[in-house]
Amino acid sequence: MVWMIAIGLVIGIWTIILTPERDPVGGIVAVVVGMAGSTVPAVLGTALGWYRIGEPAGIISSVVGAILLSCVYLALLMRELQEAEPPAKHASR
């Protein structure tokens, strides 16, 4: 369980690094999204009997899940920021 949180924390920190400066909710959400993305695939795969905790498949699924969920978060954040930007004013002649 600790390795899932550590993987999510690392991916969340990378998400913070890639996030634009004007992130309205701050970096905490990026870390939580990374942790959730890491934990859900590992728990789900274990519950379905695909692998046991600590097996390489579980670790790989945690990394992939954290990256995918963080990418979705970044895409939604970028979209929100683009919609919130006022249109550029054109210089009149």
C-alpha positions as CSV (number, residue, x, y, z in Angstrom):
1,M,0.0,0.0,0.0
2,V,2.9,2.4,0.8
3,W,4.4,1.9,-2.7
4,M,1.0,2.8,-4.3
5,I,1.0,6.1,-2.4
6,A,4.6,6.8,-3.2
7,I,4.1,6.2,-6.9
8,G,1.0,8.5,-6.8
9,L,3.0,11.1,-5.0
10,V,5.8,11.1,-7.5
11,I,3.4,11.3,-10.5
12,G,1.4,14.0,-8.7
13,I,4.6,16.1,-8.2
14,W,5.4,15.7,-11.9
15,T,1.9,16.9,-12.7
16,I,2.5,20.0,-10.6
17,I,5.7,20.6,-12.5
18,L,3.8,20.4,-15.8
19,T,0.8,22.4,-14.6
20,P,0.5,26.0,-15.7
21,E,1.3,28.7,-13.1
22,R,-2.4,29.7,-12.9
23,D,-3.7,26.4,-11.5
24,P,-6.8,27.6,-9.6
25,V,-6.9,24.7,-7.1
26,G,-3.2,24.3,-6.4
27,G,-0.9,21.4,-6.3
28,I,-2.7,19.3,-3.6
29,V,-5.3,18.2,-6.1
30,A,-2.6,17.0,-8.6
31,V,-1.0,14.9,-5.8
32,V,-4.4,13.4,-4.8
33,V,-5.2,12.6,-8.4
34,G,-1.9,10.9,-8.8
35,M,-2.4,8.9,-5.6
36,A,-6.0,7.9,-6.7
37,G,-4.7,6.9,-10.1
38,S,-2.1,4.7,-8.6
39,T,-4.3,3.1,-5.9
40,V,-7.4,2.2,-8.0
41,P,-5.8,0.0,-10.6
42,A,-3.7,-1.9,-8.0
43,V,-6.7,-2.5,-5.7
44,L,-9.0,-3.4,-8.6
45,G,-6.5,-5.8,-10.1
46,T,-5.9,-7.5,-6.8
47,A,-9.6,-7.8,-6.1
48,L,-10.2,-9.3,-9.5
49,G,-7.4,-11.8,-8.9
50,W,-5.2,-10.6,-11.8
51,Y,-2.2,-10.3,-9.6
52,R,-1.1,-10.0,-5.9
53,I,0.1,-6.9,-4.1
54,G,3.8,-6.4,-4.8
55,E,3.9,-8.2,-8.1
56,P,5.4,-6.3,-11.0
57,A,2.1,-6.2,-12.8
58,G,0.5,-4.4,-9.9
59,I,3.3,-1.9,-9.8
60,I,3.1,-1.3,-13.6
61,S,-0.7,-0.8,-13.4
62,S,-0.2,1.7,-10.6
63,V,2.3,3.7,-12.6
64,V,0.1,3.6,-15.8
65,G,-3.1,4.4,-13.8
66,A,-1.5,7.4,-12.1
67,I,-0.1,8.7,-15.4
68,L,-3.4,8.3,-17.2
69,L,-5.5,10.0,-14.5
70,S,-2.9,12.8,-14.2
71,C,-3.1,13.4,-18.0
72,V,-6.9,13.6,-17.8
73,Y,-6.5,16.1,-15.0
74,L,-4.1,18.2,-17.0
75,A,-6.3,18.1,-20.1
76,L,-9.3,19.2,-18.1
77,L,-7.3,21.9,-16.4
78,M,-5.9,23.3,-19.7
79,R,-9.4,23.3,-21.2
80,E,-10.8,25.2,-18.2
81,L,-7.9,27.7,-18.3
82,Q,-8.4,28.3,-22.0
83,E,-12.1,28.9,-21.6
84,A,-11.5,31.3,-18.7
85,E,-9.0,33.5,-20.6
86,P,-10.5,36.7,-22.0
87,P,-10.1,37.1,-25.7
88,A,-7.1,39.1,-26.9
89,K,-7.8,42.7,-27.8
90,H,-6.8,43.6,-31.3
91,A,-5.2,46.9,-31.9
92,S,-7.4,49.2,-34.0
93,R,-6.0,51.1,-36.9
